[in-house]
Amino acid sequence: MKKITLLLSLLLFTVISFAQSKFNASGYNVTDNDLTINTYSKDSTANALVIYEYGNSYFDQDDFRLKTEIKRKIKILNRDGFDKANVSILLYKNSDSKEKISRIRGTTTNTNANGTLDIQKLDKSQVFTENYNANYILVKFTMPDIKEGSVIKYSYTLDTPFTFNYRSWYFQTDIPTLYSEYHASIPANYEYNIKLVGEIPLSVNTSDIESDCLKTYSGAKSDCFKSVYVMKNIPAFIDEKYMTTRENYIAKVEYELKVYKSFEGGKDNITKSWKTVDKEFKTEKSIGRQLNKGSVVKDLLSKEITKEKDQLKKAQAIVEYVQSNYKWNNKFNIFGTVSLKDLIKNKVGRASEINLLLFNLLKENDIEVLPILMSTRANGLPTRIFPVISEFNYIIIQAKIAGETYFLDATSPFLSFGQLPFRCLNQYGRLLDLEDGSYWVDIKSKGNFSVSYKVTSKIIESGAINGSIKYQATGYNSTDLKASYFKNKSGYLTNYQNENTNITVTNHDVKTTAKNSDTFIEVIDFEIPSEVIGNSIYINPFITTFFDENPFKLQERTYPIDFGYKDSFTYIYKLDYDATVYDVIEIPAIKKHQLPNGTGSLLLNVTKSDSEIIIYFKFNFKEAIYNQNYYPYLKEYFSTIVDLQKNSLIVLKKK
C-alpha cells in the first residue's frame, strides 16, 4: 500500500511540476505560471515572450468599415525586454478619410514580495497621438510599473475604411511567440488574394461560411467566408547576415483585393491579369513610351562604336559608354516622371532611366533587347501568382547576342559586362515582351566567384618574417574593392595599412587598371614580427583571414541563407626556413569538412619538406541559396573556418 501511495505521490508531483513549467498560452488571463516562470527554455537569449495573442477582423454591420480586435499578453523576462512595454501603432490617413483606434485597455501584473498580486492599469492619459508624417498618425503608450518578471497585456480595436488591403496578421515578431490566433471574416462581395508567407506551418487552418453576415438597409445580404489561423511555438525572427528583406520570410498572412462586387450588382476587377497589364504597359509613360526613344539617343555614340561589326564588342562598348557618362542618383522608383531627355542633359538620373537609356542605345544598334521588371533584395520578392505592380522597383535589360543571353545594368562603372549589381540578385523578374506577352525569368549570377590569397614568406636572420601576399578577387568579391580603390587610390592604400596592423606593409601594388574588370588583383610586400618564446618561434600562418567570426549565431533560423552567388575561398601559405637552423616541432593537422549533399567542402592540407612548409586551405559554397534546414550545418562549417584561421600554428625550434 505504501508503494502505491508513493507511486501516486510521485505521479502527482510530476504532473504538477510539468504544469508549473508551462506558461498559459491558451488564453488572455494571467496565471501564476505566467508570473513565476522567468525563463524560456527554447530560446535562452529571449528578453521577452509573447505568451498569447489574438486578432479578429470583420466588416462591421453598422458602418461597413473593417474592424480588427487585438489582444496580446507578453512576459518580460529581463531588463532588456522592457522595450516591449512601449507600444506604437500607425494609423493610415489620406485627404478623404483615416483609420481610427478605440477601446485601448492594458494592465501590468507583478508579484509582490509577500506573494500578493500588484495589478496596474494603463491610464488613458498615458496614451499619446501625434502626426507621424503626411500619411500616418502615430498612437503610442507605455505600460506602467514594468519590472523583470512582469506580465503585460493590452487590447485595442482598429477601424479602417480602406478595404483594398484586408488587415495583415504577423504571427512572428522579434521575440518568441507561444500562441498566435487570427480570425478573418470576409464578405462574399469582397474577393481577396490571400498569401501565407514564411516557412512555419499553421497548427490550425480552417474555414467555413456564415450566412447573411452582412446586411444593408435596402435588404441586400452577403455571406461571409470565415477563416481561423493558429500558429504555435514561433521562434523570434532575428535579422542575420545573408538574407534579403525580412518581409520575404517572416510568418504572416496578407491580403490584396482582387474583385469587389457591389450590392447593386456592379463588379470591379481590382487585381488585373498579366495580359491586361502588358497591354497597359505599351502606352504607360514610365516604361512603355520609353522603349521607343531611338530619336533621342541616335547621336550619342561615337562612330567607332556604331560601326563595330562584332555585336558583343559593340554591346560592351555601349554599356561602358553609359556607365562612364551617366551617374545613378541612388533612387529606385520606376514609376512617375521618367525623362531620358533630362537624363541626357543632366547626366544624373534614376536606375530605371539609366537602364532604359541603355535599352534604347542597344536597340538602336540592332541588338535584341527586352526590359525586365524586378524587385531588389531589400524591397522583397514580387508576387508571382498575380500582378502587383507596386512590388517592383527596378528595371534591368536582357540582351541576346550570338545565341547567348546577358542581363545588363549600367548604374555603376565598377560592374563588368553581364554582371548585375548585388542588390539585383533576387531570384526572378518579369521580362516585358509586350508583343508576345510577358513572363517570369530566373535572375541568377553566372559562374562561380572566388577569393584567393597566395602568401610566400621567409624567416630572416633576425627571426622576423617577410614576404608577399597576392590577393585576387573575382566578380562580386571585387566590386566594392574596385570602387574603393578607383575613387581614392591613396586613401585605399592607407586604409589597408590601418586595417591590417598585424603586418608592416613595405610595398603595395594594385595590378587592376580597369574599373569594369572582372578581377581585382593586388600584391602586398610585408614584414611581420614572430612570437619567440625561448628557442621556439610560434607562427600563425593566417596572416589575413576570410572571416573573423561566425556570422551565424541564432539558435534557430526560419528563413533561407541567401549568399546571392556561389563562392569559393583559397588560402595558400608557403614558409621557407633554414633547416640547418630550425627543427619543425608542430604544424597544423589536416582537416576535412563537408556540407550535406555535396553543397560545400573544406580542406586544410599541410606538406613539409626540408626547407619549406606549405599550407593549402580551401572551402566553397556550391549553392547561392541554402534552405534553412542547412543552418546548423552552415553554422558548424563557419565555426570550423574561424577556428582553423585563429588556432592553426607552426612551431619551429632553434637547434
KOLMILO-604144 format. One record per residue (C-alpha): residue in one letter; x, y, z. Coordinates in steps of 0.1 Angstrom, whole numbers, plus 5000, padded with zeros to 4 digits. Layout:
// residues N
AXYZ...
END
This chain:
// residues 655
M500050005000K502950235008K504450164974I501150254957T500850574977L504450674969L503950604932L500750824932S502651094950L505451094925L503051094896L501151384911F504351574917T505451514881V502051634867I502151944890S505852014881F505051974844A502052204846Q504152464865S506752464838K504352604812F503052954805N499352994800A499353014762S495652914759G494153244770Y494453614778N494153584816V497353604837T498153284857D500553204885N502753024859D502953334838L504253534867T506653274883I508353134852N511153374842T513053174815Y512153034781S513952704776K513552704738D515453034735S517753124763T518553464746A514953584746N514453904766A510653894764L508053644752V504553674736I502553424756Y499253474738E497853694711Y494553714693G493253904664N489853924649S489054114616Y485554164603F483354414585D481154604609Q477354564603D476654924613D479155124592F480654864568R484254954580L486854694586K487454644623T490254444639E490254354676I493654274690K494754124724R498354054734K499953914766I503653944770K506153824796I509054054804L511953814811N514754064819R515554434817D516554414780G512854324774F511554644789D511154804755K508254564747A506254774772N506455064746V503655014721S503355214689I500555184663L500555354629L497155474615Y496955554578K495255864566N494656054533S492856364523D489456194524S489555964554K491655804581E491955494603K490955504640I491755324672S489455274702R489055064734I492655084744R493054884776G496054744794T497454614827T500754524841T500854244867N503654184892T504053964922N504854144955A507454014980N504653875002G503153684972T500253914965L499454044931D500054404921I497954504890Q498454844875K496054964848L497155174818D495855524823K494155684793S496256004799Q499355804790V498055734755F499555984731T498756074695E500956264671N501356324633Y504056084621N504156204585A501856314558N500155974556Y500355834591I499255914626L501255754655V499455634686K501755524714F501655424751T503955274777M502655004801P503155114837D505354964865I507554744844K509954514862E511754194855G509153924856S506154154847V503354024826I501754294805K498554264785Y496854514763S494054524738Y492654774713T490354794682L491454924648D488955074625T489755144588P487755254557F490555134535T489454784524F491754744494N494254564517Y492554354543R494354364576S497554154575W498553954605Y502053894617F502453564636Q506153624641T508053924656D511553984670I510653794702P509353434705T505653374705L503953074721Y500453114706S499053344679E495553314666Y493853524639H490253524627A489253684594S485753734582I485453844546P482053924529A481453734496N481354064477Y485054114485E487453864469Y490953884481N494153714470I495453554503K499153484508L500753294537V504353404540G507153214558E508152854564I506452794598P503452564594L500052654607S498652454636V495152544627N493852644593T490052624590S487352804571D483652804568I480753014555E478553234577S475253304560D473853664559C476753804580L476354144564K473054324555T472254664540Y469354884549S467954814514G467754444523A470754324503K472754044521S476153884519D477553564533C481053574549F484053354543K485453294578S488953174584V490853074615Y494653064616V496752944645M500452924649K502352784679N505852794693I507053054669P510753144672A511853504672F512653654638I516153794641D517853964612E521153794604K523753814577Y523053664542M519353734539T517153954518T514354164534R512654014564E509254074546N510053784523Y510153534552I508553654584A505453444592K502353634583V499153624563E498353914539Y495654004516E495154204484L491754294470K491154104437V487454174429Y484854394445K481154324438S478754594449F475354514465E473854684434G475354424411G478454614398K481854434396D485254594398N488354384389I490954544412T493754284405K494454264368S495853984347W499354004332K497754014298T495954334308V498954484324D501154414293K498554594272E498554894295F502354904296K502554974259T501355324264E502455374301K504655684302S507255554327I508055234307G506155174275R506755514260Q510355504270L511055194249N511055374216K513355674221G515655604192S515455964180V516556084214V519655864216K520755834180D523656094181L525055994215L527555724204S530855774186K531155624151E533855394165I531155224185T528255234160K530455094132E531754804152K530854484134D531254244163Q527854274182L529354164215K532154414214K529554684203A527354594233Q530254604257A531254944244I527655084247V527454954283E530755114291Y529655444275V526555464297Q528555364328S531155624322N528955914313Y525855894335K525555884372W522955704393N521355924419N520655624442K516855644435F515055324428N511455404418I510455314383F507055484380G506255854378T508156114358V510755944336S512656154311L515556034290K516056384277D516656514313L519056234320I521056304288K521156674297N521956644334K524056324333V522356214365G519156004369R517255714384A518355354378S515255304356E516255604334I519855494331N518955134321L516155254297L518755474281L520955164277F517954974263N517355234236L521055264227L521354884223K518054864204E519055144180N522254954172D520354634163I520954434194E518054224206V516954364240L513954344263P513454514297I512954314329L510854444358M512254324391S512454394428T515754444446R516854234476A515954504501N512554554485G511254194487L510153924463P507354024440T504153804440R504253564411I500653444411F499153774401P500454124391V501254364420I503054634401S503854834432E506154554443F508554624415N511254894420Y513954824394I514554764357I517354574341I517954484305Q518154144288A520354124257K520653834233I523953834214A525253544192G522953294210E524053404245T521753584270Y523053864292F521554064320L522754414318D522854714342A524755044337T524255214371S527855164382P531255194363F532554904385L530354634370S531754404344F529754334313G526854094321Q527254154359L524254284378P524554484410F524454264440R521154434450C519554274419L520353914428N516853844440Q515853524422Y513453634394G511953914374R509253984348L510554004313L508454254294D507854124259L504954354251E504254194217D504153824226G503353854263S505553904294Y506853614315W508953534345V512653474342D515253354367I517853604377K521053434388S524653524388K526553334361G529653134371N531453084404F533253364421S536353344442V538753504466S542353384469Y545553464489K548953334479V551453414506T555153354503S557253414534K560653354548I562253364582I565153614581E568153614603S566553834630G563753584634A561153824618I559253704587N559053894555G557253804523S554453894499I550753844496K549053814462Y545353884466Q542853814439A539053864439T536653794411G533053904404Y531054034433N534053994456S535954254436T533254524430D533554714463L537354684462K537454844428A535055124439S537255194470Y540455194451F539555394420K537655654439N540655724462K543855534454S546055684481G543255654506Y542755294497L546455214504T546355404537N543155224548Y544754884540Q547654954564N545255084591E543154774588N546054534588T548054644618N549554304624I551854354595T554154624582V553454704546T556754774527N555154794493H551654784479D550854744442V547354724427K547554544394T544054614382T543854904358A540154894345K537254994367N534954734350S537454454351D536054124364T539054084387F540854284413I544454194420E546854344445V550354254457I551554344492D555054314504F555254284542E557254224573I555854074605P557554004638S557453644650E556553534685V559653394702I559453204735G562853064745N564352894715S560952844698I559253054672Y555453054670I553853144637N550153184628P550153104590F546953304585I548353654582T544953754569T541553594573F538353544553F536053564583D537053694618E533953554634N531053314627P528253524611F525653264623K524753304660L521053214662Q519752904679E517252864651R516753034618T513453014600Y514453164567P516953074539I520653164539D521053374507F524653444497G523453574463Y526053384444K528253074445D531653134460S535052974468F537953084490T541552974488Y544553044510I548052914502Y550852984526K554452904519L557152944546D560852904537Y563152834566D566752724571A566752354580T570252384594V569052644619Y565452524628D563652204636V559952184628I558152104661E554552144651I552452204620P548552224617A546751894614I545051804581K541251884583K538351804560H534751914563Q531651864541L528352024539P525351794533N524551674498G527851794483T526852154487G530252264501S533652124511L536552234532L540152114531L543252214551N546252034539V549852064550T553051954534K556551984548S560051934533D563552004545S563252384538E559652474534I556152434548I553152474525I549552514539Y546652484514F543252594527K540152594506F536452604512N533452674490F529752724488K528252544458E524852694462A523853064461I520852994484Y520652734511N517352624527Q517152704564N517452324572Y521152374563Y521552634590P523152414618Y525552264592L526552604579K526952734614E529352444622Y531052494588F531852864596S532952774632T535452534616I536652804592V537153064620D538752814643L541352704617Q542253064609K542653154646N544252844660S546452694633L550152714644I553552644631V556252594658L559952604649K562852554673K566452664670K568852374670
END
